[in-house]
Amino acid sequence: MNKEKFTRWYLLTLGCLIALCIVFICGYPGVLRAQDPSAFVQSLPSTSLTGTDLSSKCPECDKYRENHHPIGIVPSHPANYPFPLYDGKIMCLTCHIEGNTGGSINLLRGGPYVDQRVFCFKCHAEEEYAKIDPHIMLDGRGNVLSVNGRPVCLFCHSVKPNPATDRTGDVLFRADVAFLCWRCHPSMVNPTFFKAHFLVTPSMEMRKVMKEQEQRLKVTIPLVPRDRITCSTCHNPHQKGVILYGPSASGADTPHKLRLPASEICIACHNFM
């Protein structure tokens, strides 16, 4: 290739590259928004109290129908409701804000909150919850107790489990396990320990250790459906006698409801050898 042809080829190529850059930056802002989640959220139409289905705007990773407060519910006294309703219903932005300029954990309205239960009791009556102990599930004859005419199991489960046949993968919950626990319990007091464990997905190597230890220690170490660590991974919230399957029943009615003694619980996942 002579010098003249090379120069023309070089200038043509350079011009095409410059044109592509200009088109990418100026002509297709949607592409940039797709790469920048905050910009994408800000580009959404402004919501109103008159009917936008905000749930459809929530990222799929939030799993809002499984992990959060139920949505699409009409409050019994909407006129006195402390947060905005959408089409008269509780939706995602009823409890959450779109931006987090105030540093509120989980984007809760009016935060930050030292104890997230303070937020819940803005709508729910604390004294009513104080009457319920979902950890006491059986009467003196081994029958499941009822709360407001329903089995106490349904305080956390969406379907009453069958202890004779159900295993970890069979039971269904009303929401994410941690969300259910936080209705009564604050999050762990040790933030460093909490951050290193809560909703962490164990590595394949750790999953192998967990399976081996479950067999050796005769215990079940359950994860949430997306294979992440949660409260019930280490704690068994059930009363002794509710679960019939031995490994899953381990830890019932023990101090702190740990599935294994405190001296052994860590080796259920961690290989210290």
KALINJO-V422073 format. One record per backbone hydrogen bond with DSSP energy under -0.5 kcal/mol. NH is the residue of the N-H (numbers start at 1). CO is the residue of the C=O. If there is no record, write none. Layout:
nh=NH co=CO
nh=NH co=CO
//
This chain:
nh=6 co=2
nh=7 co=3
nh=8 co=4
nh=9 co=5
nh=10 co=6
nh=11 co=7
nh=12 co=8
nh=13 co=9
nh=14 co=10
nh=15 co=11
nh=16 co=12
nh=17 co=13
nh=18 co=14
nh=19 co=15
nh=20 co=16
nh=21 co=17
nh=22 co=18
nh=23 co=19
nh=24 co=20
nh=25 co=21
nh=26 co=22
nh=27 co=22
nh=27 co=23
nh=28 co=23
nh=31 co=28
nh=32 co=28
nh=33 co=29
nh=34 co=30
nh=35 co=31
nh=35 co=32
nh=36 co=32
nh=37 co=35
nh=39 co=36
nh=40 co=33
nh=40 co=36
nh=41 co=37
nh=42 co=38
nh=43 co=39
nh=43 co=40
nh=44 co=40
nh=44 co=41
nh=51 co=48
nh=54 co=52
nh=56 co=53
nh=57 co=54
nh=58 co=54
nh=58 co=55
nh=62 co=59
nh=63 co=60
nh=66 co=63
nh=67 co=63
nh=68 co=64
nh=72 co=90
nh=73 co=90
nh=75 co=73
nh=78 co=75
nh=80 co=77
nh=81 co=78
nh=86 co=89
nh=87 co=49
nh=87 co=85
nh=89 co=86
nh=90 co=73
nh=91 co=89
nh=94 co=91
nh=95 co=91
nh=95 co=92
nh=96 co=92
nh=97 co=107
nh=103 co=100
nh=107 co=104
nh=108 co=105
nh=109 co=95
nh=111 co=108
nh=118 co=115
nh=119 co=116
nh=120 co=116
nh=121 co=117
nh=122 co=119
nh=123 co=120
nh=124 co=120
nh=126 co=124
nh=128 co=125
nh=129 co=125
nh=130 co=126
nh=131 co=127
nh=131 co=128
nh=132 co=129
nh=136 co=133
nh=137 co=135
nh=139 co=143
nh=142 co=139
nh=145 co=137
nh=147 co=150
nh=150 co=147
nh=152 co=145
nh=154 co=151
nh=155 co=152
nh=156 co=153
nh=157 co=153
nh=158 co=172
nh=159 co=172
nh=163 co=161
nh=165 co=162
nh=166 co=162
nh=170 co=167
nh=171 co=167
nh=171 co=168
nh=174 co=156
nh=180 co=176
nh=181 co=177
nh=182 co=178
nh=183 co=180
nh=184 co=181
nh=185 co=181
nh=191 co=189
nh=194 co=190
nh=195 co=191
nh=196 co=192
nh=197 co=193
nh=197 co=194
nh=198 co=194
nh=199 co=229
nh=200 co=197
nh=202 co=200
nh=207 co=203
nh=208 co=204
nh=209 co=205
nh=210 co=206
nh=211 co=207
nh=212 co=208
nh=213 co=209
nh=214 co=210
nh=215 co=211
nh=216 co=212
nh=217 co=213
nh=218 co=214
nh=219 co=214
nh=220 co=247
nh=221 co=219
nh=222 co=220
nh=224 co=228
nh=227 co=224
nh=229 co=200
nh=233 co=230
nh=234 co=230
nh=234 co=231
nh=235 co=231
nh=236 co=257
nh=237 co=235
nh=242 co=239
nh=246 co=244
nh=249 co=245
nh=250 co=246
nh=252 co=249
nh=253 co=238
nh=254 co=251
nh=257 co=254
nh=258 co=255
nh=259 co=234
nh=264 co=261
nh=265 co=261
nh=267 co=264
nh=268 co=264
nh=268 co=265
nh=269 co=266
nh=270 co=266
nh=272 co=270
//
